[in-house]
């Protein structure tokens, strides 16, 4: 059970070093635990439920070493960029980062990248030592400006480290003969405990208002402490059988290593450990992309997985709009592994679904080092954490055993199905020239799509194998043994939300189909990524407008058509209208069984040309008490709306309107979809400018999303914005006067 404890502003303060200002920060402290398990915390400005999701990864190998060696390769033997970066204390925390020249073995100097929001450390000491080393290298000293603890506890929960030139002398110190060293410098970092033993940088100010004096600061208290041996090196845990894989949520990606350009993207090994193979310059491309997106989208989320040697192994990211859209369209999710399985230059994996116009909707992306079970588990758990721990109802993938096992591990209750279009494509490719035969295609399609009962499918499959001589095809036999995951006849209780699997020739294209090819590089991909998302969102807005203005020409006199013409989006209504038109082919309805209020009918449907010789019988069950109807064709589960057979039975029983439980909100044109992150708690620290901005930004985005729905809404929202701005400026003027 997730527990949250909140400090009440009267926190006890831990004693700090001699340079501390002995101030208690007014920020409230939070303690989040989850039955002792590790909890993944996202950005400080994300006040969503995502924060509480468990993301624990187990490995049955003991930790070999806490040192991380990052290899930056260069083809030029004279290029000093060919260096080894040795990180002690797990990443950037708590120790030396020495640049060692690979050719001479000398240590020309230190390297500490500047702090950025999102950096994480194993302990408060690691964070302090890192900032102290960074300060010493740059030429200033630091002190603890403030810190806070959990109420009635001495456990430190957060701290603010500042430049020792911060602030000014007090009135008591004004007459002191000591030389004035404080200049009111604003450079700080704010640290927060986000797990039982992980500290995150929540706020960073790098600008100083004074010159640096490296020689003078050598004698400062903070640096003397460091030189006296405060820095420590973590020892590997040798008695732990199950090791938790460490996840690093930090924008400091430029410190991660990359492989040579001529190696495959996910096949390389370094000292027996897999890592992501990237070409020279790709690290900077990833870093630039993440930094740029975070500036414009505060709730953009990404996470990185490092192997034991410190190499970048896997990356996952998700757009804030995609996270919000999942709340509406996360019932069915497709995992697109095209780039990974076909060994593209970029090992890209994409999650996607369908929106209310049956358009593909991106729900997250990843770059993978390999196709192992462990990698897929890491990715799926990272993705699940971003989605507030709510797994999809149905998840569709290709036929990868490692991915299938990972889904069973992470989504044990989800219905896992295989992509039928990929299955059929693999059959055509495997059987060779036979797959090009129109006769074979007709037999296969008839077997897969037209079987109404399980025994019909199994008999037809056996006849197909015998007819075309496939008895010795072991791969085809294994596919048949896995048929419950891909054959429609076995999936009639599975909801697919319009991802059609019951019609020949319909298939799911890869999300980036037509944009990403085998040799697309990372730089081009991120440009494509922005373009595709912008294009799809523009298309969605256009379709929203079309659906609101759409006045269809009705093709029948049935009230069902009129009813849903006012509710469904244009795309969905036109498909439903086809079902309405085909009701005229359902000529006969006969009751064959009754069990109390539950009645079974046989609906006879004539052929496409009205030929009774091609007529087929469909069994439809109707429950008078709950007004529930179910057809053997399972159109509602496959497409999300009722079929002509079920509609005929409702009409036969005098039901004038389709029951509301058969009108899915995901297809409605009046269904409000506010693509803004959850607003979270309104309990913010008003003295914290970051929390103030985040809270106001989310509220403003809510008004903007509501305001775009119509011209009237827009005018109201625009007027409210203008009045609010005038009131804020008026309040500011009164404060100044």
Secondary structure, DSSP 4 states (H G I P E B T S, - for coil): -EEEEE--S--------TT---EE--PPPEEEEETTB-EE---TT--SGGGGEE---EESS----S-EEEEE--S-TT-TT-EEEEE-SSTTSSS-EEEEETTT----EE--PPP-TT-EESSHHHHHHHHHHHHHHHT--EEEEEEEE-TTS--EEEEEEEETT-S---TTTTT--SPP-------EEEEEE-SSS-EEEEEEE---SS---HHHHTTSHHHHHIIIII---PPP-SS-SSEEPPEE--S-GGGS----TTS-TTT-EETTEE-----TTHHHHHHHHHHHHHHH-TT-EEEEEE-TTS-EEEEEEE-HHHHHHHHHH-SEEEEE-HHHHTT-SS-EEEEEEE-TTS-EEEEEEEE-S---HHHHHHHHHHHHHHTTT---SEEEE-S-HHHHHHHHHH-TTSEEEE-HHHHHHHHHHHTGGGGG-HHHHHHHHHHHHS--SHHHHHHHHHHHHHHTT-TT-HHHHHHHHTGGGT-GGG-TTS--TT---SSTT--PPPTTTTT--TT--HHHHHHHHHHHHHHHHHHHHHHHHHHHH--PPP-SS-HHHHHHHTTB-HHHHHHHHHHHHHGGGEEEEEEEEEETTEEEEEEEE--TTS-GGG-EEEEEEEETTTTEEEETT-HHHHHSS--HHHHHHHHHTT--S--GGGS-GGGBTT-----S-----S---TT-HHHHHHHHHHHHHHHHHHHTT-HHHHHHHHHHHHHHHHHHHHHHHHHH-
